[in-house]
């Protein structure tokens, strides 16, 4: 899978993907946020949106967990999780108030046993595209997109 990476690569044009179903969740920046986010997104996809395809749902939940965890660890203020669904793609994004942009992920060649440092590596390997948008009012939005298969 290819990745756009932070601040570059693939163009993020929502209109091209017709992401017509959108849900947002405000989350407090605490250790329970990733679990609450996963639960909310799973209920949204299974119940409200009736998404089929367990692999797609599991991939979206993993992206949700990694993006929210990253924002809890490195962001400031409250977090806003946004999930958008279209016929050909699903996009997950997390916005926080920190102006600091994530660095390009790299494999943990220095110490494979260290705690942390894997979130954006996982995102870059799993997502078809991902990136970072700086917000005009300070802060950033980190997003990841999965292309849906025709059977999803």
ZISUL-V557521 format. One record per residue. N is the residue number from 1. PHI is phi in whole degrees, 0 to 359 (999 if undefined). OMEGA is omega in radians with two decimals (NA if undefined). D_CENTER is the distance of its C-alpha to the mean C-alpha in Angstrom with 2 decimals. Layout:
n->(N/N)
phi->(PHI/PHI)
omega->(OMEGA/OMEGA)
d_center->(D_CENTER/D_CENTER)
This chain:
n->(1/2/3/4/5/6/7/8/9/10/11/12/13/14/15/16/17/18/19/20/21/22/23/24/25/26/27/28/29/30/31/32/33/34/35/36/37/38/39/40/41/42/43/44/45/46/47/48/49/50/51/52/53/54/55/56/57/58/59/60/61/62/63/64/65/66/67/68/69/70/71/72/73/74/75/76/77/78/79/80/81/82/83/84/85/86/87/88/89/90/91/92/93/94/95/96/97/98/99/100/101/102/103/104/105/106/107/108/109/110/111/112/113/114/115/116/117/118/119/120/121/122/123/124/125/126/127/128/129/130/131/132/133/134/135/136/137/138/139/140/141/142/143/144/145/146/147/148/149/150/151/152)
phi->(999/266/226/284/74/292/57/179/82/292/286/259/245/301/298/295/258/46/279/266/249/225/225/235/226/273/235/281/274/218/295/274/301/300/294/296/295/301/298/297/291/297/296/300/291/282/266/290/258/50/286/255/106/299/297/299/299/299/295/296/295/294/299/302/300/292/292/292/301/299/291/296/286/238/270/225/65/285/247/239/263/230/238/233/236/225/294/243/207/234/237/243/218/229/249/221/273/279/280/287/270/293/271/301/290/221/295/276/291/288/197/294/261/292/276/86/89/252/306/284/296/298/301/293/280/272/285/286/213/203/184/226/246/285/267/297/266/87/96/210/230/259/229/218/233/246/276/278/282/295/267/280)
omega->(3.12/3.09/3.09/-3.12/-3.12/3.03/3.11/3.10/-3.01/3.04/-3.12/-3.11/-3.08/-3.12/3.11/-3.08/3.13/3.11/-2.95/3.07/-3.07/3.06/3.10/3.13/3.02/-3.10/3.00/-3.09/3.10/-3.01/3.13/-3.08/3.14/-3.14/3.11/3.13/3.11/-3.13/-3.12/-3.11/3.12/3.11/3.12/-3.07/-3.09/-3.00/-3.04/-3.06/3.12/3.12/3.05/3.13/-3.08/-3.13/3.11/-3.13/3.12/3.11/3.10/3.12/3.09/3.07/3.11/-3.11/-3.10/-3.13/3.13/3.12/3.12/3.13/3.09/-3.09/-2.98/-3.09/3.04/3.12/3.12/3.14/3.00/3.08/3.13/3.08/3.14/-3.08/3.03/-3.11/-3.07/-3.08/2.97/3.11/3.08/3.08/3.10/3.12/3.04/-3.03/-3.11/3.08/-3.12/-3.12/3.10/3.09/3.13/-3.12/3.06/3.11/-3.02/-3.10/-3.09/-3.13/-3.10/-3.09/-3.11/3.12/3.11/3.08/-3.09/-3.00/-3.11/3.00/3.12/3.13/-3.09/3.11/-3.06/-3.05/3.02/3.09/3.01/-3.14/-3.10/3.03/3.00/-3.14/-3.11/-3.10/-3.07/-3.12/-3.08/3.03/3.10/-3.04/3.06/-3.10/3.03/3.03/3.13/3.02/-3.10/3.13/-3.09/NA)
d_center->(15.49/15.23/12.64/12.98/12.37/12.45/14.90/16.17/16.43/15.29/15.97/13.31/15.74/14.62/18.32/18.53/16.17/17.71/14.77/17.35/15.94/13.74/13.26/12.43/12.89/14.38/14.06/16.54/15.67/17.26/17.06/16.82/13.61/11.34/14.05/14.49/10.91/11.19/14.63/13.92/11.36/13.86/16.71/15.31/14.78/18.04/20.26/19.56/18.19/20.11/17.69/19.53/18.51/17.63/15.97/13.43/12.83/12.71/10.18/7.80/8.89/8.48/4.82/4.96/7.78/7.01/4.71/7.40/10.03/9.71/10.15/12.93/14.60/14.56/14.05/16.88/17.77/15.90/12.19/11.05/8.21/8.38/8.32/10.57/12.78/15.50/18.15/16.63/12.82/9.83/7.01/4.02/4.37/6.19/9.70/12.41/15.98/16.25/17.44/16.87/14.53/13.05/15.43/15.18/14.47/17.69/19.08/20.90/24.33/25.77/25.32/23.56/24.37/22.89/20.52/17.05/15.80/13.92/10.24/9.48/12.25/10.66/7.45/10.22/12.36/10.39/8.64/11.45/10.25/7.94/9.29/10.20/12.35/15.06/16.13/19.90/20.50/19.04/15.64/12.49/9.23/6.47/4.71/4.53/7.42/9.68/13.30/15.17/18.48/21.54/22.07/18.77)
